Amino acid sequence: MKKWYQESYFDRKNWILENFDKLNLTSDETLLILLVDLCKTNRKYVTYDYLMKKLNKSAKQIDTIVASLVNKHYLKISSNSKGLIFDFDEIFEFDPNRYEISDSKDIFDTVSEVFGKPLSPLDLQKISELLQTYGEKRFIEALRLAEAKRTFKVAYIEGILRNEK
């Protein structure tokens, strides 16, 4: 069965452009993903030469962009006899609206929703400490990574934040 983002009526480009900021994508990452999608739509293989030419970047710069997308779990790369296969379907597994923090929804509600359970008093205390130490933006980025790994523990988020330093 097709996933919602694989349906013919779904406009992947518009979704990416609408949500790149919530997904914490840089402009280079966004452009690379859009180029990969263009190739996929036109049934062309993506090559580093193509990406270097279109983005006006060196191979090393393309490597850096690709590595960042892989680390964010938005891109998977495999190969076959014809070349590299870039798959960024994982990017659509995130619900960017979950991460919009407004006056009516605080960070604790967001974490509880992502974890799919109420937070314990110890979790609430630890999240509060992490927010004070690392800030809300970095905390949300770590929450996204934890969700990508399907690891719903505050200790895992703390590990992500500590390893960033």
ChimeraX commands (.cxc) that place a marker at each C-alpha (Angstrom):
marker #1 position 0.00,0.00,0.00 radius 0.5
marker #1 position 1.30,3.43,-0.93 radius 0.5
marker #1 position 2.10,5.93,1.76 radius 0.5
marker #1 position 0.36,9.30,1.60 radius 0.5
marker #1 position 3.44,11.05,0.17 radius 0.5
marker #1 position 3.74,8.48,-2.63 radius 0.5
marker #1 position 0.29,9.17,-4.04 radius 0.5
marker #1 position 0.16,10.77,-7.49 radius 0.5
marker #1 position -1.79,13.78,-6.24 radius 0.5
marker #1 position 0.78,14.69,-3.57 radius 0.5
marker #1 position 3.06,17.59,-4.52 radius 0.5
marker #1 position 6.40,16.75,-2.91 radius 0.5
marker #1 position 8.11,19.96,-4.02 radius 0.5
marker #1 position 5.46,22.21,-2.50 radius 0.5
marker #1 position 5.51,20.24,0.75 radius 0.5
marker #1 position 9.30,20.52,1.01 radius 0.5
marker #1 position 9.26,24.25,0.27 radius 0.5
marker #1 position 6.44,24.79,2.75 radius 0.5
marker #1 position 8.20,22.89,5.55 radius 0.5
marker #1 position 11.96,23.24,5.03 radius 0.5
marker #1 position 12.27,25.70,7.91 radius 0.5
marker #1 position 10.38,23.44,10.31 radius 0.5
marker #1 position 12.56,20.54,9.18 radius 0.5
marker #1 position 15.65,22.60,9.94 radius 0.5
marker #1 position 16.95,22.37,6.36 radius 0.5
marker #1 position 19.51,24.81,5.00 radius 0.5
marker #1 position 18.98,26.34,1.58 radius 0.5
marker #1 position 21.66,24.04,0.10 radius 0.5
marker #1 position 20.01,20.96,1.66 radius 0.5
marker #1 position 16.62,22.05,0.34 radius 0.5
marker #1 position 17.95,22.61,-3.16 radius 0.5
marker #1 position 19.73,19.27,-3.17 radius 0.5
marker #1 position 16.53,17.48,-2.15 radius 0.5
marker #1 position 14.55,19.34,-4.80 radius 0.5
marker #1 position 17.13,18.39,-7.46 radius 0.5
marker #1 position 16.99,14.76,-6.38 radius 0.5
marker #1 position 13.21,14.91,-6.59 radius 0.5
marker #1 position 13.43,16.45,-10.06 radius 0.5
marker #1 position 15.66,13.60,-11.22 radius 0.5
marker #1 position 13.34,11.05,-9.65 radius 0.5
marker #1 position 10.33,12.63,-11.36 radius 0.5
marker #1 position 12.15,12.58,-14.73 radius 0.5
marker #1 position 13.51,9.06,-14.11 radius 0.5
marker #1 position 17.13,10.17,-14.26 radius 0.5
marker #1 position 19.93,8.96,-12.05 radius 0.5
marker #1 position 21.45,11.51,-9.71 radius 0.5
marker #1 position 25.18,11.97,-10.08 radius 0.5
marker #1 position 27.63,14.04,-8.11 radius 0.5
marker #1 position 28.61,15.81,-11.34 radius 0.5
marker #1 position 25.00,16.85,-11.86 radius 0.5
marker #1 position 24.68,18.10,-8.27 radius 0.5
marker #1 position 28.03,19.93,-8.43 radius 0.5
marker #1 position 27.04,21.65,-11.66 radius 0.5
marker #1 position 23.54,22.62,-10.57 radius 0.5
marker #1 position 24.51,23.78,-7.07 radius 0.5
marker #1 position 27.83,25.29,-8.16 radius 0.5
marker #1 position 29.60,23.38,-5.39 radius 0.5
marker #1 position 32.69,21.21,-5.14 radius 0.5
marker #1 position 32.51,17.47,-4.50 radius 0.5
marker #1 position 33.60,18.13,-0.91 radius 0.5
marker #1 position 30.79,20.66,-0.42 radius 0.5
marker #1 position 28.25,18.20,-1.88 radius 0.5
marker #1 position 29.61,15.54,0.50 radius 0.5
marker #1 position 29.04,17.90,3.42 radius 0.5
marker #1 position 25.45,18.62,2.36 radius 0.5
marker #1 position 24.72,14.93,1.78 radius 0.5
marker #1 position 26.30,13.95,5.11 radius 0.5
marker #1 position 24.16,16.52,6.92 radius 0.5
marker #1 position 20.99,15.15,5.33 radius 0.5
marker #1 position 22.00,11.58,6.16 radius 0.5
marker #1 position 22.73,12.59,9.79 radius 0.5
marker #1 position 19.29,14.19,10.04 radius 0.5
marker #1 position 17.84,10.90,8.72 radius 0.5
marker #1 position 16.26,12.70,5.78 radius 0.5
marker #1 position 18.34,10.98,3.10 radius 0.5
marker #1 position 19.43,7.41,2.41 radius 0.5
marker #1 position 21.91,6.50,-0.29 radius 0.5
marker #1 position 22.29,3.12,-1.92 radius 0.5
marker #1 position 23.69,1.98,-5.23 radius 0.5
marker #1 position 22.94,-0.37,-8.04 radius 0.5
marker #1 position 24.65,-1.21,-11.33 radius 0.5
marker #1 position 23.56,2.11,-12.86 radius 0.5
marker #1 position 24.78,4.38,-10.05 radius 0.5
marker #1 position 23.73,6.02,-6.82 radius 0.5
marker #1 position 20.15,5.97,-5.59 radius 0.5
marker #1 position 19.11,8.86,-3.37 radius 0.5
marker #1 position 16.01,8.25,-1.25 radius 0.5
marker #1 position 14.61,11.06,0.85 radius 0.5
marker #1 position 11.18,9.60,1.61 radius 0.5
marker #1 position 12.02,9.59,5.33 radius 0.5
marker #1 position 11.67,13.37,5.31 radius 0.5
marker #1 position 7.92,12.93,4.83 radius 0.5
marker #1 position 7.63,10.75,7.93 radius 0.5
marker #1 position 7.95,13.85,10.10 radius 0.5
marker #1 position 4.95,15.95,10.96 radius 0.5
marker #1 position 6.39,19.48,11.08 radius 0.5
marker #1 position 3.21,20.81,12.66 radius 0.5
marker #1 position 4.07,18.80,15.79 radius 0.5
marker #1 position 7.00,21.13,16.37 radius 0.5
marker #1 position 5.18,24.41,16.12 radius 0.5
marker #1 position 5.21,25.75,19.63 radius 0.5
marker #1 position 2.56,28.35,20.27 radius 0.5
marker #1 position 1.10,30.05,23.30 radius 0.5
marker #1 position -1.54,27.35,23.53 radius 0.5
marker #1 position 0.92,24.46,23.28 radius 0.5
marker #1 position 4.13,24.31,25.26 radius 0.5
marker #1 position 7.23,22.20,24.72 radius 0.5
marker #1 position 6.18,19.68,27.38 radius 0.5
marker #1 position 2.91,18.98,25.53 radius 0.5
marker #1 position 4.88,18.55,22.31 radius 0.5
marker #1 position 7.29,16.05,23.87 radius 0.5
marker #1 position 4.39,14.14,25.43 radius 0.5
marker #1 position 2.65,14.02,22.05 radius 0.5
marker #1 position 5.78,12.81,20.22 radius 0.5
marker #1 position 6.48,10.19,22.91 radius 0.5
marker #1 position 2.84,9.09,22.81 radius 0.5
marker #1 position 2.53,9.09,26.60 radius 0.5
marker #1 position 2.31,11.44,29.58 radius 0.5
marker #1 position 5.65,12.61,30.93 radius 0.5
marker #1 position 6.79,11.57,34.37 radius 0.5
marker #1 position 7.81,14.19,36.96 radius 0.5
marker #1 position 11.45,13.18,36.40 radius 0.5
marker #1 position 11.06,13.66,32.64 radius 0.5
marker #1 position 9.51,17.09,33.19 radius 0.5
marker #1 position 12.38,18.12,35.45 radius 0.5
marker #1 position 15.03,16.83,33.02 radius 0.5
marker #1 position 13.39,18.54,30.03 radius 0.5
marker #1 position 13.29,21.79,31.97 radius 0.5
marker #1 position 17.03,21.48,32.71 radius 0.5
marker #1 position 17.82,20.68,29.08 radius 0.5
marker #1 position 15.80,23.66,27.89 radius 0.5
marker #1 position 17.72,25.95,30.22 radius 0.5
marker #1 position 21.08,24.52,29.17 radius 0.5
marker #1 position 20.59,24.13,25.42 radius 0.5
marker #1 position 17.63,26.33,24.49 radius 0.5
marker #1 position 14.31,25.46,22.90 radius 0.5
marker #1 position 15.54,25.43,19.29 radius 0.5
marker #1 position 18.34,22.92,19.93 radius 0.5
marker #1 position 16.04,20.83,22.11 radius 0.5
marker #1 position 13.45,20.58,19.33 radius 0.5
marker #1 position 16.15,19.58,16.83 radius 0.5
marker #1 position 17.24,16.80,19.20 radius 0.5
marker #1 position 13.59,15.77,19.65 radius 0.5
marker #1 position 13.27,15.44,15.86 radius 0.5
marker #1 position 16.37,13.24,15.71 radius 0.5
marker #1 position 15.07,11.08,18.55 radius 0.5
marker #1 position 11.78,10.66,16.71 radius 0.5
marker #1 position 13.64,9.72,13.53 radius 0.5
marker #1 position 15.40,6.96,15.47 radius 0.5
marker #1 position 12.09,6.00,17.09 radius 0.5
marker #1 position 13.71,6.36,20.50 radius 0.5
marker #1 position 11.29,8.10,22.83 radius 0.5
marker #1 position 13.37,8.74,25.93 radius 0.5
marker #1 position 14.49,12.01,27.47 radius 0.5
marker #1 position 17.91,10.45,28.16 radius 0.5
marker #1 position 18.34,9.86,24.43 radius 0.5
marker #1 position 17.55,13.52,23.68 radius 0.5
marker #1 position 20.05,14.52,26.35 radius 0.5
marker #1 position 22.68,12.31,24.70 radius 0.5
marker #1 position 22.07,13.97,21.33 radius 0.5
marker #1 position 22.47,17.41,22.87 radius 0.5
marker #1 position 25.65,16.47,24.76 radius 0.5
marker #1 position 27.21,14.93,21.65 radius 0.5
marker #1 position 26.55,18.13,19.67 radius 0.5
marker #1 position 28.87,20.07,21.96 radius 0.5
marker link #1:1,2 radius 0.2
marker link #1:2,3 radius 0.2
marker link #1:3,4 radius 0.2
marker link #1:4,5 radius 0.2
marker link #1:5,6 radius 0.2
marker link #1:6,7 radius 0.2
marker link #1:7,8 radius 0.2
marker link #1:8,9 radius 0.2
marker link #1:9,10 radius 0.2
marker link #1:10,11 radius 0.2
marker link #1:11,12 radius 0.2
marker link #1:12,13 radius 0.2
marker link #1:13,14 radius 0.2
marker link #1:14,15 radius 0.2
marker link #1:15,16 radius 0.2
marker link #1:16,17 radius 0.2
marker link #1:17,18 radius 0.2
marker link #1:18,19 radius 0.2
marker link #1:19,20 radius 0.2
marker link #1:20,21 radius 0.2
marker link #1:21,22 radius 0.2
marker link #1:22,23 radius 0.2
marker link #1:23,24 radius 0.2
marker link #1:24,25 radius 0.2
marker link #1:25,26 radius 0.2
marker link #1:26,27 radius 0.2
marker link #1:27,28 radius 0.2
marker link #1:28,29 radius 0.2
marker link #1:29,30 radius 0.2
marker link #1:30,31 radius 0.2
marker link #1:31,32 radius 0.2
marker link #1:32,33 radius 0.2
marker link #1:33,34 radius 0.2
marker link #1:34,35 radius 0.2
marker link #1:35,36 radius 0.2
marker link #1:36,37 radius 0.2
marker link #1:37,38 radius 0.2
marker link #1:38,39 radius 0.2
marker link #1:39,40 radius 0.2
marker link #1:40,41 radius 0.2
marker link #1:41,42 radius 0.2
marker link #1:42,43 radius 0.2
marker link #1:43,44 radius 0.2
marker link #1:44,45 radius 0.2
marker link #1:45,46 radius 0.2
marker link #1:46,47 radius 0.2
marker link #1:47,48 radius 0.2
marker link #1:48,49 radius 0.2
marker link #1:49,50 radius 0.2
marker link #1:50,51 radius 0.2
marker link #1:51,52 radius 0.2
marker link #1:52,53 radius 0.2
marker link #1:53,54 radius 0.2
marker link #1:54,55 radius 0.2
marker link #1:55,56 radius 0.2
marker link #1:56,57 radius 0.2
marker link #1:57,58 radius 0.2
marker link #1:58,59 radius 0.2
marker link #1:59,60 radius 0.2
marker link #1:60,61 radius 0.2
marker link #1:61,62 radius 0.2
marker link #1:62,63 radius 0.2
marker link #1:63,64 radius 0.2
marker link #1:64,65 radius 0.2
marker link #1:65,66 radius 0.2
marker link #1:66,67 radius 0.2
marker link #1:67,68 radius 0.2
marker link #1:68,69 radius 0.2
marker link #1:69,70 radius 0.2
marker link #1:70,71 radius 0.2
marker link #1:71,72 radius 0.2
marker link #1:72,73 radius 0.2
marker link #1:73,74 radius 0.2
marker link #1:74,75 radius 0.2
marker link #1:75,76 radius 0.2
marker link #1:76,77 radius 0.2
marker link #1:77,78 radius 0.2
marker link #1:78,79 radius 0.2
marker link #1:79,80 radius 0.2
marker link #1:80,81 radius 0.2
marker link #1:81,82 radius 0.2
marker link #1:82,83 radius 0.2
marker link #1:83,84 radius 0.2
marker link #1:84,85 radius 0.2
marker link #1:85,86 radius 0.2
marker link #1:86,87 radius 0.2
marker link #1:87,88 radius 0.2
marker link #1:88,89 radius 0.2
marker link #1:89,90 radius 0.2
marker link #1:90,91 radius 0.2
marker link #1:91,92 radius 0.2
marker link #1:92,93 radius 0.2
marker link #1:93,94 radius 0.2
marker link #1:94,95 radius 0.2
marker link #1:95,96 radius 0.2
marker link #1:96,97 radius 0.2
marker link #1:97,98 radius 0.2
marker link #1:98,99 radius 0.2
marker link #1:99,100 radius 0.2
marker link #1:100,101 radius 0.2
marker link #1:101,102 radius 0.2
marker link #1:102,103 radius 0.2
marker link #1:103,104 radius 0.2
marker link #1:104,105 radius 0.2
marker link #1:105,106 radius 0.2
marker link #1:106,107 radius 0.2
marker link #1:107,108 radius 0.2
marker link #1:108,109 radius 0.2
marker link #1:109,110 radius 0.2
marker link #1:110,111 radius 0.2
marker link #1:111,112 radius 0.2
marker link #1:112,113 radius 0.2
marker link #1:113,114 radius 0.2
marker link #1:114,115 radius 0.2
marker link #1:115,116 radius 0.2
marker link #1:116,117 radius 0.2
marker link #1:117,118 radius 0.2
marker link #1:118,119 radius 0.2
marker link #1:119,120 radius 0.2
marker link #1:120,121 radius 0.2
marker link #1:121,122 radius 0.2
marker link #1:122,123 radius 0.2
marker link #1:123,124 radius 0.2
marker link #1:124,125 radius 0.2
marker link #1:125,126 radius 0.2
marker link #1:126,127 radius 0.2
marker link #1:127,128 radius 0.2
marker link #1:128,129 radius 0.2
marker link #1:129,130 radius 0.2
marker link #1:130,131 radius 0.2
marker link #1:131,132 radius 0.2
marker link #1:132,133 radius 0.2
marker link #1:133,134 radius 0.2
marker link #1:134,135 radius 0.2
marker link #1:135,136 radius 0.2
marker link #1:136,137 radius 0.2
marker link #1:137,138 radius 0.2
marker link #1:138,139 radius 0.2
marker link #1:139,140 radius 0.2
marker link #1:140,141 radius 0.2
marker link #1:141,142 radius 0.2
marker link #1:142,143 radius 0.2
marker link #1:143,144 radius 0.2
marker link #1:144,145 radius 0.2
marker link #1:145,146 radius 0.2
marker link #1:146,147 radius 0.2
marker link #1:147,148 radius 0.2
marker link #1:148,149 radius 0.2
marker link #1:149,150 radius 0.2
marker link #1:150,151 radius 0.2
marker link #1:151,152 radius 0.2
marker link #1:152,153 radius 0.2
marker link #1:153,154 radius 0.2
marker link #1:154,155 radius 0.2
marker link #1:155,156 radius 0.2
marker link #1:156,157 radius 0.2
marker link #1:157,158 radius 0.2
marker link #1:158,159 radius 0.2
marker link #1:159,160 radius 0.2
marker link #1:160,161 radius 0.2
marker link #1:161,162 radius 0.2
marker link #1:162,163 radius 0.2
marker link #1:163,164 radius 0.2
marker link #1:164,165 radius 0.2
view
